[in-house]
Amino acid sequence: MNLLIVTACPNGMVTSVLTSRLLEAAAQRLGWSTAVEVHDPKAIGSPLTPAQIANADLVVVVKTGPLSLQRFVGKRVAQSTPSEALLDPEAFLRGAAEAATELQAADDAEPTPATGKPKLVAITACPTGVAHTFMAAEALQQAAIRKGYDLQVETRGSVGARNVLEPQAIEDADVVLLAADIEVDVARFAGKRVYRCGTGVALKQPEATLDRALKEGAVLSGGTAASDAGGEQKGEKTGVYKHLLTGVSYMLPMVVAGGLLIALSFVFGIEAFKEEGTLAAALMKIGGETAFQLMVPLLAGYIAYSIADRPGLAPGMIGGLLAGTLGAGFIGGIIAGFVAGYAAKAVSRWIPLPASIESLKPILIIPLLASLVTGLVMIYIVGTPVAKLLAGLTEFLDTMGTSNAILLGLLLGTMMCVDLGGPVNKAAYAFSVGLLASQSYAPMAATMAAGMVPPIGMGIATLIARRKFAQTEREAGKAALVLGCCFISEGAIPFAAKDPLRVIPASIAGGALTGALSMAFGAKLLAPHGGLFVLLIPNAINHALLYLVAILAGSLVTGVIYAVIKRPEAQPLAVSAAS
């Protein structure tokens, strides 16, 4: 049988790809000839040719949003959703072959939304813009389908904004859901009811989140939600963490670029960059002397931007550059960002100006005064003591003995596995990324290695104790293995959400072991993300084999422990949380 598989999930990147791969593998096991097309919001991957369509015996379309099927009119077509397709791919394909019907031109028309249906628009965003952003969006989409809600989701991930909300959609929406761990621009939502929560909440409790948004959304006025909003609305106590993660999220691309360019310069020899005029020297100049110098200003600038919007950007970057020149590093950059942000906010709020020159405040008065305050604070108060503190921390990390290194690895590994992408996980990650600017690369290696352990461990558990897992859990385990190799800790969330008292301790045991081994082996990593794929880049990490041993050891510990302590469970795992 010639089978065409078309997947089109709202945000591509995770569910669309995983669904297509699992269905393709199932079709191959059935002995069917396949061709796959994965739809992305901005482009189409591997588009089907007219010849493939003409020769097709069956077209299977797995989608969660609108998709034109005009080109398949006259072919036998079966349509479904990822949650149904992933339960048992082989059984799904057999059922699709039996239930498929010839597509008529009228069948391609999208149904008109029913009147009276709650309408929501949402934005998802996380610091790295990779896992939580898209997984939360997918979970919300699936929950909306189950509840019969009309939902459109805009994702603000590492590749920028996707599925950007149209002004008309915002106007028609009953409420705006902001599932974001970082600051996002809300000016276009002025006058609308807005509900704020984190991506973790949206991912783990999507249906409850949609209901709370409809009940508890507060009217947005002047860029800020009404103060009496309840539920998961962000209050002042979570503001600092959110501002910090916003800064880290904008800094990450600079860290990635700088670290990998430095690694590439080492291809020509560890000290080859010292010879002027060589390619190695040029790569080091771009990565080490430019990209890494901009890390701290970007961190400080976007912390200030998160606090005070655009007027805070200039004083924040000025403060961050001063932190770099004064030797205060990322710690000084964080302080500079908060000083600049709150200084800009204070000037905006407490310095009244005549109406005739009020328009000059955001482009003249605020940047001037906030930059002055931030600069003076950094030069005369913060710079020197923080520089000494950072120098001491760097020296400690560089000279610490094996025992201290193991203890630090244990701590970082534990933090990465406690909440799988939550605040503790992100705190450990932000700490390690910040140290890259000070040429302290060992904590980053331990952090990334430990972050890969939970999902890989869950995948191993589903392999060695298959009878304890339902078919859907075994499929989720395969997805978790892939996500784990990419350093996406969130791949273990479906298991943790279902069985936290067993999954979390097993993950901590493996993650702590991996972190300790990584530090004990002296592994140093120049790239802050990428998982096992960074091993393909020469000199991105030293002691690559020992690093793999550390990851494998921790993953096996997690997988074996969970396989032993898990109780057999027949109920299916919620696929929407894993997508």
N, C-alpha and C positions, 0 to 999 in steps of 0.2 A: 504494500500500500504506500502510495506517495502522500505523505503528511506534511502540511504546512502549519507551523506553530507561530502565532502572533501574540506577543505579550505587550500590554500597554497599561502600566500602573501609573498613578498620578505623578509620581516623582522619580520614575526610572531608577537608576543607580543601584537599588537594593533588590526589591521584590521582583521587578521585571526580569532582571538578569538571572536571579536564582530560580524563578519559576521556569524560564526558558531552558535553563541547563538541566533541571530535574526532569522536565517533560521530554527533552531530547534524549536523555539517558534512558528513560522508561521506554520511549519509542524504539530505540536501538535494541533494547532487550526483547521487545516484541517482534523484532525483525523488520520494522517498517523503515522506509526511506524518508528522511526528514530534511526540511529546510526551515530556518528560524529567522524571524524578524523581531527585533526588540525596539520598541518605540521609546524614545527619549523626548522630554518636553521641548528640546531645542533642535533635535535632529533625529534621524532614523538610522539605527544601526543595522547593517547587513540587509538592505531592502530586498524584498522578493522581486524577481524578474518576471516579466509577462510570461515567459516560457515556463517558469516554475509554477505559476498560477494556473496556466492552461493545462499542465500535466497533473495537477493535484487531484487526488481522489477525496481528500478530506482536509478542511481548514478548521483548526482549533484556535479560537480567539479567547484569550484570558485577559480581561480588562476590568478596571474599576471606574473608568470615566468614559466620556464620549470618544468614539473612534469611528471614522468613516470606513465602511466596508464595501463601498461601491464597486471596487475592482473585483470582488468575490461574488458578485451577482451571477447566479446560475450554477455555483459550486455548492457542494454539501458543506454546511458550516455549523459548527457547534460553538456556543458562547458560554463562558462561565467566569468566575472570579478566582483570584489566587487562593483564597481560603479553601475553596472546594478542590481546586486542582492539586494543592499540595498535601491534602490528607492522604491520598494514595495515588501517585501519578499513573501507575499502570492501570489500576482499576478505573481511574478517571478517563484515560484514553480509550479503553474498551467501551465504557459507557458513552463517550462522545461519539465513537464510531457508530454505535447503535442508534443514538438519539439525534444525530445530525440531520438537518433538513435542508433542502435546496433554498438558497437565499434568493428572495424576490427583491425587486427594486424598492418596494414599499417597506420591506423589513429593515432597510438601512437607515431610515429616518429615526432620529433620536426622539424618544417620547417627550412630550411636553410636561414639565414639572407640574405636579398636582398643586392646586391652590391650597392655602392654609398650612403648607408644610413649613416648619421652622427653617429659616435661612441663616447660615453662619458663614463667615469668612475667617480664615485663620492664617497665622504666620508661625512657622517653626524655625528656630535658630539655636545652635549650640556653639561653644567656643571653637571647636575644631571644624565644625561644619561638615562632618562626614557621617557619623552613625546616628546620633540622637536626632539630628535634624530630619533625616529622611524616614527613620523608623517611627518617630512620633507622628509625622505627617501620614504615613501609611496606616498606622493604628487608628488615627482619627478618621481617616477616610472609610476604613472598614466599619468602624463603630457607627458612623453616620449612615452608611448603607443599611446596617442592621436595624437602626432606629427609625429609618425613613426620613432623615434630615437632609436638607440641601446644604452641602458643604463644599467650599472651594478653599484649597490650601496653597499658600505661597511659601516656598522653602528658600531660606537664605543660608546657603551652605558654602562650602569651600570654592564652588564654581560660580558664586554669585547668586542673584535672585532668579528663581525659576517659577513658572506658573504665576507670573506677577498678576496681582489682583486688579481687575479693571475698575475704574471709578464707578460704573454702573452697578457692579457686583457689591461694592462697598456700600453704595447708597441703598440698595435693596436689602442688605443684611439686617437681621434683627439684633445681632451682636457680633463683635469682633473678638476672636480668641487669640491671644498672644502667648503661645507656648515657646518661650524663649529664655535661655540662660544668659543671654547677653542683651545689651541695649539695642533696640531697633527704633527706627524713625516712625513716630506715630502721628505726625502732623496731618496726614491725609485722613485720619480717623476722628478728627475733631467733631464733636457733637454726636458721635456714635457711642453706644454702650460697649465697653471694653472689659474683658476679663483676662487677667494675667495669671500664668502659672509656669512652671518649669517643664522642660521637655520630658523629664523623667516621670512626672505625674501624668502627662498626656499619654506617654507610652504604656505605662502600667495600668492606668485607669481611664481609658479613652471615653467610654460611655458616660461614666460619672463626671468626667471633665466637661463634656458637651452639655450635660444637664446643669451642672453648676454654672457654666458660662451663661446659659439662658436665664437662670434664676438670679445670679449674683453680679452680672455685668454692670459696671458703673459708668455713667456718662463721662466721656473724655472732654476736658475743657482746658484750653491753653497748653496742650501737650502733656497733661497729667491727669490720671484717673481720679475720680472723686474719692475723697479720703475715707468715706464710710463704706467702701467696698469690702466685702468679706471674703471667705473662702481662701483660696490660694493667692489672692492678690498680694503683690510684693509690697512689703512695708519697709521702713527705714532700716530695720535690723538686718535685712538681707541685701541692702543697697551696696554696701562695701564689697561683698563677694561678687555681686553682679558686675560692678564697675571694673573690678580686677579681671574677671574673665573676659570682659569686652576688650580690655587692653591686650590680654594674652592672645585672643582670637585674631586681632589685627597684626600682632607681632609674628605669629607663627609662619606665614609665608616667607618673611625675611629670614627667620631662623633656618627654615628648610633650605632656602636658596644659598644662604651663606655657608651652612654646614656642608652641603653637598659640593659646593665649589671648592671649599678647603680640602675636602676628601679627594676631589679630582686632582688638585694640585699635588697631593701626596703620591699619586700614581707615578709621577716622574722621580720619586724619591722623597724621603721625609724632609730633607733639607734642601731640595732642589729649588724651592722658591727664593732662597737667599741670593741666587745668581740673577742679577738684573738683566732684563731684556728677554728672559725666557718665558715660555707659555706658563710654566708653573708659577713664576712670579706674578704674571698677569692674573691668573686664577686666584691666587692668594690675595692680591690687591682688591679684586672684585668681591671675593667672599669674606675674607678676614678683616680687611681694612675699610671696607665700605658697607657691605651688608650687615656685618656684625656691629659696626658703629651706629647704624640706624636702628638697631633692635630696641635699645632703651628709649630713644626719643619717640619711636612709634608706640611703645608700651605706655609711656607717660602721656603722650598726646591723646591716645584713645581712651585712657582712663578718665582724663579730663573731659573728653568729648562725651563720654557716657554720663558724666555728672552734669555738665553745663551746656551740652550740645555744641554747635559749631564755634561759639565764642571761646570755648575752653581749649580748642585744638592747638592754637598758636602758643599760648602760655605753657601748655602741657609739653609740647615738643621742645620749647626753649628750656624748660626745667629738666627734661630728660636728657638733652644734649649736655647741659651743665653737669648732670649727675655722671655722665660718661667721662667728661673731661676732668672732673674732680676725683675720679676713681671710685665713686659711690656705686657704680654698677646697677644691676637690676633692682636692688633694694632701694637705692636712692631714686631710681626711676619711678618706682611705685609711690614713694613718698611725694616726689615732685608732681606726679599725676593727680594725686588727691589734693595737694596744696593748690595746684593750678585750678582744678575743677571747682573746688569749694570757694576759692577766691573769686573766680569768674562768676559763680552763682551769687555770691554775696554782693559783688559790685552791681550785678544786674538787678538784684532785689532791693538793696538798701541805699543806693545812690540815685536820688531823683534828679531828673533833668527837665528843663523846659520842653514843652511839646515840640517846639520848632527844631530842636536838635536831638530829640529822643531817638531818631532814626540812626544817629551816628554812634549810639551806644554799642551795638554789637560789632561794628567794624573799626571803631577807634577807641572808645573809652574803656570797654571791657578788656580787649587784648592788651592795651597799654598798662592799665593798673594791675591786672592779674599777672602779666609778665613781670612787672616790676616787683610785686610782692613775692612771686615764686622765685625769681632770680636772687633776690636778697636773702630769702630764707635758705635757699640751697647753698649760697656762697658763705654766709656768716653763721648759720646754725646747723644745717643738716649735713652738708658736704663732707667735712673733715671727719666727724665721728663715724658716719656711716661708711666712709671709705676705709677707716681703720677696722670697723666691724667686718666688712666684706673681705678685706685682706686677711684678717684672722680666720674667717670661715674658709676662704680659698686655701690658705696654708694648711688648715686642719684637714681639709679634704684631700689635699695633695700628699700630705705626710702621715696620714693616719695609719695606724697599724692594722693588721689583719682583723683583730677583734673588733675594733671600732668600725671598720669597713663592713664586716658581717652584720653588726648591729644596725648600721644605717640601711643596709640592704634589706634586712628583716623588716624594718620600719616602713620603708618605701614600698616593699612588696605587699605588706599587709594593707597599707593605705590604698593601694591600687585595686585590691580585691574586696574591700569592705562593702562598697556600695555600687561597683560596676558602672562607672561613668557619672556618679553623683558628686556631691561637694567634696568629700574626702579624697576620692579618686582624682578629681580635678586639681585639688590643692597640691597633692604630691606631684602631679604632672607639671603644674605651673612652676613649682619650686625647681624641678629638674631642668625645665626649659630655660628658666632665668639664669641658672648656673652656666649654661653654654656660653654666655657672653663673657664669663670669667675664665674660659678655657678649662672648666671642670666638667669632664665628659662622662665620668663613671656613674654618677647618679642617674643620668639620662638612660644609660644602658640598662641599669637595674630596673628602672621604672617601666621602660617599654617591654622588657622581657617578662616582668611580673604581670603586666597588663594583658599579655597574650595568653596567660595560663588558664584563666577561667573558661573561656569559650573552647579552647583546644581540649582542656580537661573534660568538658561536657561531651564533646565529640568522641573522645576516647571512651568515656563511660558508656555511651550508646553502642559502641562497637564491641566492648568486652562483656557487656551484660545486656545483650539484645533482648532477652526474654523479659526483662524488667521494664522495658520501654514499649509504649505503643508505637504503631507505625509512624504516626505523625511526629512523635518525639524523636524517632530515629532519623527522620528527614530533617527535623530541626537541628539535630546533632551534626549532620553533614554541613548544613549552612553555618553552624557555629564554628566548625573547623576552618572553613574558608575565612570567616570574619576574624577569627583569632590569629590566623597567619598574617592578616592585614593590620594587626594591632587595633582591633575594634573590640574592646572588652564587652561592649553591649550585646555581643552575640550570645552571652550566657544569661541575659536578662529573662528570657522566657522560662528557663529552668529555675532561676532564682525566684521569680514571681510565683511560681507554682509550688516550690518546695524550699523556701528560704532557710529553714533551720538546718537543713542538710547541705544545700549547695554552697551557702556562704562560708561555713567553717571549712568545708573541703577546698574551696577556692583560696581561702586565706592560708591554709597549710601549704598548698602548692606554690602560691604566689610568694609567700615569705621565704620558702626554700629557694626559689628561683632568684629572688632579689639578693639573698645572702650569697648564693653561689656566684652570681654575676660580679658582685663586689669582691668576693674572695679571689676570683680568677683575674681581677684587674681589667675587666672589659670596659672599653671606652667607646662611646657612640657619638658621632658628630651630627647625626640627623635626628630630629625630634619625632619623626613619624615614618610609617612605611612598613613596619613589621619585618618579616623575614626577607622582604624584597630589597631592603637596604643592603643585605649581604651580597647582592649582585654588583654593588658599587665598590670598586677597589678602595680599600683603606677607609671606608665609611665607619668600620668597626675593626678593632684589633681582636685577636684571639677568637676568630669567628667560630671555630670548631668547639671551643670551650663554651662559648656563648650559646651555641645550639644545644650543647649538653645540659646547660643550666635550664633552658626553656623546656627541653624534653623531660628532664628529671621532675621539675615542678608540675608539668602537665600530667605526667604519669601518676604522681602522687595524688593530684586532684581527681583524676579519672578513676583510679583504683579505689580511693576512699569513697567517692560518691557511688561507684558501682556496688560496693559492699554494703553501704548503709542505706541505699535507696530501697524503698518498699515497692514491690511490683504494683504498677498502676495501669489500669486499662483505659482510663479516661484520656481523650486526645488533648494535646497541648494546644493552646491558643496560638494559631499560626500568625494572626495579625500582629501579635507582639514581637514575633521574630522577623517580620518582613521589613 
